Amino acid sequence: MNTVLDDINKIKTIDKDSMFKILERFPEQCKEAIKLSKGLSIPREIRTGGKLSIKYVKPKNIVVAGMGGSAIGGTILKNWLKDRLTVPIEVCRSYHLPAYANDKTLVLVVSYSGNTEETLSAYFEALEKQCMILCITSGGLLHDFSKKLGVPIAELPSGYLPRFAIAYLFFPLVAYLQRLELIHSIEDEIQDTIEGVTKLRDEVKIDTPESLNISKKLATGLEDTIPLICGFDIYEGVALRMKTQFNENAKIPAKAEFFPELNHNETVGWTGLKNLLRNFSVVIIRDDYEELEIQTRIDVTRSLVFDKYSRKVFVVSAKGRCKLSRIFYAMYVGDFTSLYLAILYRVNPAPVGIIDEVKSRLINKIDTIKNWEKSLNKFLEG
């Protein structure tokens, strides 16, 4: 069957900013990000002429501060290391850090642009609390402020949309935890992950026909529906990532839910308004390593609810020898699916104009920057 998704010229006409080309380089981006991360270092201490004094020791808790595409790496990190990391980790998608943040808290400040308002607000709170701050950015105010203060920065290549820079935003997080001796012996996992996405690329890229392409097939099945993406445990971040990629690339509403929590609320919402529910499709992320309890819940929920009331149900079967490789596999399938959905809807996946419009209607950014600069001078000069 010859569809628009097998018409490479048509795809390139719609994909005006070459997002497919960028996404096909994802395995290379991973390698570049890992190479970049090897050069990262953490000082013993930072002192300025002002009020700033930070000592870098083994943290008692970790906060990843970021928004949108810059934050999702923190959620994936948390899911991956859930059963290995011996200190709590929280992802802060807000203007404010949690109240417990103090000089024993590691705050990983992630903003690809370096100008994210909420993240910069959290950054200055981290300075006030004398937290151990490590930054990941391609530039902007976050880079400039941190350079002046001597705060460590993972300097990323510029020119990407944040949601297409996930490799650069994720692997420095991993490297920083390694430097602080919070995780060990992950090299084989990272290698398996790189090999997995490299192999997967051949199965999902644009010149692989729909009959053999799992992402094209999934996009075709999801067309003209509102997707509900269901993850569990290590796939919570992937489900959220898939939802936001559908939002930003395909310009459609989508939902993300998680087993077993969805069995305590979401399933009840499927017992009424049957005509409305026919507008939804369901994507369930699964793998061959599911605990029996989760496996049973997914099977029962699908049989009792999703197969009955949604328009269609699809399964993304994550593959890989380790958790990280399976996470990246499912994420990469979802990323390509979101672009193929954009093609089916005849929309350029790159622009996100409504986000810019929302930002333009917020409080005066010039005044905000002036306040940040005043705070910076306090830490520099006292």
N, C-alpha and C positions, 0 to 999 in steps of 0.2 A: 504494500500500500504506500503510495507516494503522497505525503502530506507536506504542509508548509514547513514542518520541522526537519524535513529532508531536503529542503530547498536552501542550500547554503547561501546563494546570492540573495534570497529574500531575507534570510536571517541577518546578513550583514547590512542590508538596507535598513532594517528596523533597529538593529543594535548599532546605533550611530557612533557610540563612544567605545566600541570594541570591548565590551565587558566579557564576552566569551573568550577573547584572546587573553585577557588578564586572568580569568578563572582557569584556563588551561595551563597557565604557568604556576598554579598553586603548588605542585610538588617542588618546583625550583624555588619558589618563595620560601617554602619550609626550609630547604637547604640553606638559603641565604640568611634566613632568620637565625638558624642554629649557628652558623658561622659568625654572624654579628654578635650573638649572645656569648660566644666564647671569650670575647674581649671585655666583658663587663666585670667591674670590680666594685667592691663596697669598702669605704673607708672605716677606720675604727671610730672616728669622731669628726663632727663638724662644729666649729665655733666661729662666730663672726664678731665684729666689733659691737654688735647690738645685743639683742635678747636671745639670739638663737644658740642653743647648745644641744646637739644630738649625739648620743653614743649608740653605735650599732652593735647590738648583742643578739643572742638568740631570743627571738620574740616569744611572748606568751600568747599572742593572738595576731591574726592577720586580717587586714581589711583591703580589699581591692576597690578603689574608687574610680568609677567611670560611668559612661552613659552609652547606650546604643551599641553600635558595632565595636566600640572601644571597651565595653564592659563584658561582652559575651565570653571573652577569653578567660575572665575570672570565674565565671560560672562553670565553664568546661574544666578549668583547673580544679575547682572544688569538687566536681563530680568524679573526676579521674582519681583524685588523691583521698577520697572520702575514707577509705579503709586503711590508709597509710600515714597520712599527716597527723601528727600527735598534738598539734595546736589548732584551735578553732580558726576557721576562715569564713569571712562574710564578704559578700559583694554589696557595695554601697552605691546605689543608683539614686543619689540625692544630693542636695546642697550641704547636708550635715552628716558628720561622722557619728557613729554610735557613742553614747555617753561614756562607755568604758574605755575608749581610746586614750592611751597615755604613753609615757616614754618607753613602755615595754611592748607597744603595738607597732607592728610593721605595716605601714600604709603604702601600698603599691598604687601610685597615681597614674592612670592610663587615659590619655587623650591623644588620639592620632593627630588631630589638628593642633592641639596645644591651646586651644581657645575655648574649650567647652565650659560654659558658665558654671554649671553645677559642680563640675570636677575641680575647677579652680577655687571655688568656694570651700570645698572639702579640703583642698590642698592647704589653704591658709589656716583652716581649723587644725590640721595636722601640725603645722608649724607652731601654732599657739600651744598645742598640747605636747610639743617636743617629741612627737612620734618619730620613729625611724622611717624616713621617707625615701622611696626609690621611684623614679619617674620613667615612663615609657611614652615617647612622643616623637613626632617628626619635626616639631618646631613650635611656633607660636609663643604666646605669653608664658606657658608652662616651661618651655625650654629657656626663654630669656630669664625668667625669675630664678630658675634653678641654677643656671650658669653663674648668676651673680652671688647666689648663696652657697655655691659649692655642693648642692644636692646632686647625687648621682643620677645620670640620665642614660637610658638606652635610646640612642638617636637612630630613628627609623628613616628609611628612604621616603621621600615625599612624593606627592603626585597621585596617590591612590584615593579612592573613596574609602572611608573607614571600614565599611562592611566587606571590602575586597582586600583588606590588609590584615586579616585575622592571623595569618602565620606570623607576621612581624609583631603583632600585638600579644600573641600567646607565648612564643618560645622565650622571650626575655623574662616573662614571669617565672617560667620553669628554671631558667638560669639563676635568677636571683635566689630562689629557694635552695638551689644547689649550693650557691656560694655561702649561704647561711647554715649549710649542713642539715637542712630540714628534710631533704629527700636524697636518696642514694641509688646507685645502680639502675639507671633508667635508660642507658645508652641503647640496649637491645630493643627496648620498647619504642624508642624514637626511630630507630632504624626500621623496625617492622612497620611503623606508621608511614614512613616515607615510601617504603616499598609498596604498601597497600594503596595509597592514593595515586602513586605512579601507575600501577596496574589498572586501577579503576578509571583513570582518565581515558584510557583507550576505549573503555566501554560506554562512556557518557559524553564524549566530545561531539562537536557538531557534525563531523563527517562519518560518525557511526550511525547507520540507519535506525529508524525508530523500531523496527522489528527486533533489533539486537540491543537497544539502548534503554536501560531501565529508567533513566531520568526523563527521556522523551515519552515513554509509555505512561509514566506517572503524571506528567504534565497534561497529556491528552485526556487521561481519566479524570483529572481534577478540573478541567475546563468547565466554566459556567457553574461552579459550585463554590461554597465557602469552606475552606479546609479546616478541619479540627485535627491537630497533630498531637498524638498521644505518646509520651515517652515514659520511662521509668528509671529510677535510680541514676545510672551513669548517663542516661539520655535526656535528662531534664534540660540541660543547656542546649543540646541538639534540637529538641522540640521547640524551644524558645527561639533558637537561631533560625530554624526553618520558618517559623511563624513570621519573624521580622523580615526575613529575605522575601517571603511572599508579599509582605506589606510594601517593602521599598522597591523591589525589582519588578514585580508583577502589578503593583498598585491595586491590591485587593485586600479586603479584610480577611483575617485568619485568627484562629484560636490555638492555644497550646495548653494541654492538660497533662497530668501525670498520675500513673498508677503508683500506689494504691489509693491515693487521695481522691481521685476522680470518682471512685466507687462510693464515696461518702457525700457527694454533692452533685457533680456533673450528671451522673446517670439519672437522677431524679428529673432533671431538666429535659430528658428525652421521653418522658411519659405523657406529655401533652403537646398540643399544637403540631400534630403530625404533618400537616401540609407545609408548615414552616421548616420542619426538619428535613424535608426532601430537598432543600436547597444546600444541605451540608454533605460533604464527603469526609471520610475519616482516614487518616494516615497513622498507622501504628508502627512504631519503631521497635524491632525485636532482634534477638540474636539467639545463638545456640547455647548460651550460658545462663539463661534465665533460671532463677530459683523456682522451685515447684509452686510455691505460693503465688508468685507473680505470673508464671505461665498459666496457672489455673484461672486467676482473676482475668487475665486478658482474654482467654478462650471463652469464659462464661459471659463476660461483658460484651464481647463481640456477638455471641449467639443471642443473648437476651435483648440487646439494645441496638448496637450499631448495624448489624446485618438487617435488622427489621426496619429501622426507621431512617437511616441515612440513604442518600442516593447510591453511594458506592463506598466500599471499604478497601483500602490498599495496605500492604505491608512492605516496609523497608527492612530487609534482613541485613543487619550489620555484620560484616565479615572482618576477621583479623585474629591473630593469635593472642593479642593483649587488649586490655581495655582501651588504651589510647588509640590504637589502630582502628578499633571498632567505632569509637566515637568519631574519629576523623572520616571514616568511610561513610557513615550515615550523614554526617554534615556535608560532605562533598556531593553526595547524591542529591541532597536537598538544595544545595546552592545551584547546581545545574538545572534542577527542576524549576526553580524560581525564574531562571532566565528563559527557559523554554515556555513557561507560562506567559511571560512578557511577550514573547514572539506570537503566541496564539492570540493574545489580546491586542496585538499590533501596537505595543507601547515600547518606547525606548526605555530600557531598564535603568539607565543612569540617573536621570533627574529626580530630585525629591523636593520640588518647589514649595510644597506646603510646609515642610519643616523650616525652610528659610523664612517663609511668611510668618510663621508663629514666632520665630526669633525676632523678627523685625518689629513685632508688636509688644515685646517685653519691655522691662524697665530700661532706662537710658544706659546703654552699655558704656558710654564715655565716662559717666559718673562712677559706674562700677569699677572700671579700670583705674580711675584716679584713686579710689579707695584701696584697691589692691596695691597700688604703687606706694601709698602711704604706709600700709602695713609692711611692705617690703623694706622700706627705709627704716622702719622701727627695728626690724631684725638685723639690718645691716649696720645701723649707726647708733641705735639705742635711743 
